[in-house]
Amino acid sequence: MLACSRPGNLLEFPVIVDMNLSSPVTISPAAVSKPLTDKQSEPDHRQLRIDKVGVRGLRFPVQVRDKSTDSVQNTVAILGLFVDLPKEFKGTHMSRFVEVLNAHGSVFQVASIPTVLREMQTRLHAQNAHLEMEFPFFLVKKAPVSGKPGVMDYTVRFDAGMIGKEFDFVLTVKCNVTTLCPCSKAISKYGAHNQRGEVTVQVRTREIFWIEDLISLIESSASSEMYSLLKREDEKAVTERAYENPVFVEDLVRNVAVRLNQRRDVQWYRVEAENYESIHNHNAYACIEKG
């Protein structure tokens, strides 16, 4: 089948040419302009409001500000965009979420989040709008003795919402650290077992909390921070530092909480730590939340 148009008149009709037929078949203008059914806007008899509906798993380039260089870092985020749906409507218009996002260009800047949420409210006739964004954040860290640079990656997440006219924002950072067991050190004749721990911190603040500052706060609460590149002299220093600063998983979340409590701008936080034990077939876990 080949689609074409018939020239020569001011009103040109679409023509479908079937290669197996000797003459073309013309589609009338009325058939072409017939409005398509909008199923989403139809009423729903169940009368149940939906809190969040939208799209999730959308990959998109984003720009995040760096504190140290006062510039932007280009990365790729996985996004979710949602609104509430009144009980009267059958569904939402999924394409409008992507339209709102693309309206801000091919690279989404984090500073645009409040504007995007307000536009979602308007375009989708919603009371509330929500955005979730998770992306890898990169820092160049120098090894403690040799000074060799290496790139470290951290998982960062933004959860933002526009509830009516009230804006809410939660920053989440996941950071790997080294922990050394105080009990193992106390009872063992030689050395002590250590392991990699993953710390997840969520914060809601009155002021900007730089990603780099939260990473530093987490790493300083552990037995030792981690590096992507270590020479022998660096490995010696990191191992000895961990041995001199043993922490249980309970110590780890408490250390982070103490440092967060010293910041007056922090309104709420949740600190989780999970140690991937090196001598057990299970993990150790602890959590502290302050509201």
C-alpha positions as CSV (number, residue, x, y, z in Angstrom):
1,M,0.0,0.0,0.0
2,L,1.3,3.5,-0.9
3,A,-0.1,6.7,0.5
4,C,0.0,9.8,-1.6
5,S,-2.0,13.0,-2.4
6,R,-3.8,14.1,-5.5
7,P,-2.4,17.5,-6.6
8,G,-4.1,20.3,-8.6
9,N,-6.8,21.5,-6.3
10,L,-6.9,23.7,-3.2
11,L,-8.6,20.8,-1.4
12,E,-6.4,17.8,-1.7
13,F,-7.7,14.5,-0.5
14,P,-5.5,11.6,0.8
15,V,-5.4,8.8,-1.7
16,I,-4.6,5.1,-0.9
17,V,-3.1,3.3,-3.9
18,D,-3.4,-0.4,-3.8
19,M,-0.7,-1.8,-6.0
20,N,-2.9,-4.7,-6.9
21,L,-5.8,-2.5,-8.2
22,S,-6.0,-0.6,-11.4
23,S,-7.6,2.5,-9.9
24,P,-7.0,4.5,-6.7
25,V,-9.4,4.6,-3.8
26,T,-10.2,8.0,-2.3
27,I,-10.9,8.6,1.4
28,S,-13.5,11.3,2.1
29,P,-12.5,14.3,4.2
30,A,-15.2,13.4,6.7
31,A,-13.6,10.1,7.4
32,V,-10.2,11.7,7.9
33,S,-11.4,14.4,10.3
34,K,-13.5,12.2,12.5
35,P,-12.5,12.8,16.1
36,L,-10.9,9.9,18.0
37,T,-12.5,8.5,21.1
38,D,-11.1,9.9,24.4
39,K,-11.5,6.9,26.7
40,Q,-9.5,8.4,29.6
41,S,-12.0,11.2,30.0
42,E,-15.0,8.9,30.3
43,P,-16.7,8.6,33.7
44,D,-15.8,5.6,35.9
45,H,-18.6,4.0,37.8
46,R,-16.4,2.6,40.7
47,Q,-16.0,6.1,42.2
48,L,-12.5,5.5,43.6
49,R,-9.9,8.2,43.6
50,I,-6.3,7.2,42.6
51,D,-3.5,8.8,44.6
52,K,-0.8,8.5,42.1
53,V,-0.9,7.6,38.4
54,G,1.6,8.2,35.6
55,V,4.7,6.9,34.0
56,R,7.7,5.2,35.6
57,G,11.1,3.9,34.3
58,L,11.6,6.8,31.9
59,R,15.3,7.4,31.1
60,F,16.3,11.0,30.5
61,P,19.5,13.1,30.5
62,V,19.7,15.5,33.5
63,Q,22.0,18.1,34.8
64,V,23.0,18.3,38.5
65,R,25.0,21.2,40.0
66,D,28.4,20.3,41.5
67,K,29.3,22.1,44.7
68,S,33.1,22.0,44.3
69,T,33.2,23.5,40.7
70,D,30.0,25.4,40.8
71,S,29.1,23.9,37.4
72,V,26.8,21.1,36.3
73,Q,27.3,17.4,36.0
74,N,25.7,15.6,33.1
75,T,24.2,12.2,34.0
76,V,21.2,10.0,33.1
77,A,18.2,9.6,35.4
78,I,15.4,7.1,35.6
79,L,12.2,9.2,36.2
80,G,8.7,8.7,37.4
81,L,6.0,11.3,36.9
82,F,2.6,11.1,38.6
83,V,-0.6,13.0,39.5
84,D,-3.7,12.2,41.4
85,L,-6.8,11.2,39.5
86,P,-10.3,12.2,40.7
87,K,-12.9,9.4,41.1
88,E,-14.9,10.8,38.2
89,F,-12.4,10.0,35.5
90,K,-11.5,6.6,34.0
91,G,-7.9,7.4,33.3
92,T,-5.1,10.0,32.9
93,H,-3.4,11.1,29.7
94,M,0.0,9.4,29.8
95,S,1.5,11.2,26.8
96,R,1.1,14.6,28.6
97,F,3.7,13.6,31.2
98,V,6.3,13.2,28.5
99,E,5.2,16.3,26.7
100,V,5.7,18.4,29.9
101,L,9.2,16.9,30.4
102,N,10.3,17.4,26.8
103,A,9.1,21.0,26.8
104,H,12.1,21.8,29.0
105,G,14.6,20.6,26.4
106,S,16.6,17.5,25.7
107,V,18.5,17.9,29.0
108,F,16.4,18.3,32.2
109,Q,17.9,20.6,34.9
110,V,17.1,19.8,38.5
111,A,16.2,23.5,39.2
112,S,13.2,23.0,36.9
113,I,11.5,20.5,39.2
114,P,9.0,22.9,40.8
115,T,8.0,24.3,37.4
116,V,7.6,20.8,35.9
117,L,5.3,19.8,38.8
118,R,3.1,22.9,38.4
119,E,2.9,22.3,34.6
120,M,1.8,18.7,35.3
121,Q,-0.9,20.0,37.6
122,T,-2.2,22.3,34.9
123,R,-1.9,20.0,31.9
124,L,-3.5,17.0,33.7
125,H,-6.0,19.0,35.7
126,A,-4.6,17.5,38.9
127,Q,-4.5,18.7,42.5
128,N,-1.2,17.0,43.3
129,A,1.9,16.2,41.2
130,H,4.9,14.0,42.1
131,L,8.3,13.4,40.5
132,E,10.9,10.7,41.4
133,M,14.4,10.8,39.9
134,E,17.3,8.4,40.5
135,F,20.7,8.8,38.9
136,P,24.4,8.0,39.4
137,F,26.4,10.9,40.8
138,F,30.2,10.9,40.3
139,L,33.0,12.3,42.4
140,V,36.7,12.3,41.8
141,K,38.5,11.2,45.0
142,K,42.2,11.1,45.6
143,A,43.8,8.1,47.3
144,P,44.8,9.0,50.9
145,V,48.6,8.6,50.6
146,S,49.5,8.4,46.9
147,G,47.0,11.0,45.9
148,K,46.1,9.0,42.8
149,P,42.7,10.2,41.5
150,G,39.8,7.8,40.9
151,V,36.1,8.3,40.0
152,M,33.6,7.1,42.6
153,D,29.9,6.7,41.8
154,Y,27.0,7.2,44.3
155,T,23.3,6.6,43.9
156,V,21.2,9.7,44.4
157,R,17.4,10.1,44.4
158,F,15.1,13.0,44.4
159,D,11.4,12.7,45.5
160,A,9.5,15.9,44.9
161,G,5.9,16.7,45.2
162,M,3.6,19.7,44.7
163,I,0.6,19.1,47.0
164,G,-1.7,21.9,46.0
165,K,0.7,24.9,46.2
166,E,3.0,23.3,48.8
167,F,6.4,22.0,47.5
168,D,8.0,19.0,49.2
169,F,11.5,17.7,48.5
170,V,13.4,14.7,49.9
171,L,17.0,14.0,49.0
172,T,18.3,10.4,49.2
173,V,22.0,9.3,49.0
174,K,23.2,5.7,48.9
175,C,26.9,5.4,49.9
176,N,29.2,2.4,50.3
177,V,31.6,2.4,53.3
178,T,33.9,0.1,55.2
179,T,33.0,-1.2,58.6
180,L,35.2,-3.1,61.0
181,C,33.6,-5.2,63.8
182,P,34.4,-3.9,67.4
183,C,33.6,-7.4,68.9
184,S,35.9,-9.2,66.4
185,K,38.7,-6.8,67.2
186,A,38.3,-7.2,71.0
187,I,38.3,-11.0,71.0
188,S,40.6,-11.9,68.2
189,K,44.3,-12.4,68.6
190,Y,45.0,-11.5,65.0
191,G,43.1,-8.7,63.2
192,A,39.4,-8.3,62.9
193,H,36.8,-9.0,60.3
194,N,35.5,-6.1,58.2
195,Q,33.0,-5.7,55.4
196,R,31.4,-3.3,52.9
197,G,28.4,-1.5,54.3
198,E,25.7,0.4,52.4
199,V,24.2,3.5,54.0
200,T,21.0,5.1,52.7
201,V,20.2,8.5,54.1
202,Q,17.0,10.5,53.3
203,V,16.7,14.1,54.4
204,R,14.1,16.8,54.2
205,T,15.7,20.3,54.8
206,R,14.8,24.0,54.9
207,E,17.9,24.9,52.9
208,I,20.0,23.3,50.1
209,F,21.8,20.2,51.3
210,W,24.6,19.6,48.8
211,I,25.0,16.0,47.6
212,E,28.7,16.2,48.3
213,D,28.2,17.3,51.9
214,L,25.8,14.4,52.6
215,I,28.3,11.9,51.1
216,S,31.1,13.4,53.3
217,L,28.9,13.2,56.4
218,I,28.1,9.5,55.7
219,E,31.7,8.5,54.9
220,S,33.1,10.2,58.1
221,S,30.6,8.1,60.2
222,A,32.1,4.7,59.1
223,S,35.3,2.9,59.9
224,S,36.7,4.1,56.6
225,E,35.5,5.6,53.4
226,M,36.0,3.8,50.1
227,Y,38.0,4.6,47.0
228,S,38.1,3.3,43.4
229,L,41.9,3.4,43.1
230,L,44.4,2.4,45.9
231,K,48.1,1.8,45.6
232,R,49.9,-0.4,48.3
233,E,50.6,2.6,50.6
234,D,46.9,3.6,50.3
235,E,45.6,0.1,51.1
236,K,47.8,0.1,54.2
237,A,46.5,3.4,55.3
238,V,42.8,2.5,54.7
239,T,43.2,-0.9,56.5
240,E,44.8,0.7,59.5
241,R,42.3,3.5,59.6
242,A,39.4,1.0,59.7
243,Y,41.2,-1.0,62.4
244,E,41.5,2.1,64.5
245,N,37.8,3.1,64.1
246,P,35.7,-0.1,64.6
247,V,31.9,0.4,64.3
248,F,28.9,-1.9,64.6
249,V,26.0,-1.3,62.2
250,E,24.3,0.4,65.2
251,D,27.3,2.7,65.6
252,L,27.1,3.6,62.0
253,V,23.5,4.8,62.0
254,R,24.0,6.6,65.3
255,N,27.1,8.4,64.0
256,V,25.2,9.7,61.0
257,A,22.2,10.7,63.1
258,V,24.4,12.7,65.5
259,R,25.9,14.6,62.6
260,L,22.5,15.3,61.1
261,N,21.2,16.5,64.5
262,Q,23.9,19.2,64.5
263,R,22.3,20.8,61.4
264,R,19.4,23.0,62.2
265,D,18.2,23.0,58.6
266,V,17.3,19.3,58.7
267,Q,13.6,18.8,59.4
268,W,13.4,15.1,59.0
269,Y,15.7,12.2,58.2
270,R,15.8,8.4,57.9
271,V,19.2,6.6,58.2
272,E,19.5,3.0,57.1
273,A,22.7,0.9,57.2
274,E,23.2,-2.7,55.9
275,N,26.5,-4.5,56.4
276,Y,27.2,-7.3,53.9
277,E,28.9,-9.5,56.5
278,S,32.2,-11.3,55.6
279,I,31.9,-14.1,58.2
280,H,28.1,-14.6,58.3
281,N,25.6,-15.9,55.7
282,H,23.3,-12.9,56.4
283,N,23.5,-9.2,56.7
284,A,23.4,-6.8,59.7
285,Y,20.8,-4.0,59.5
286,A,19.9,-0.9,61.5
287,C,17.7,2.2,61.0
288,I,17.0,5.5,62.8
289,E,14.2,7.9,61.8
290,K,13.6,11.4,63.1
291,G,10.5,13.3,62.2
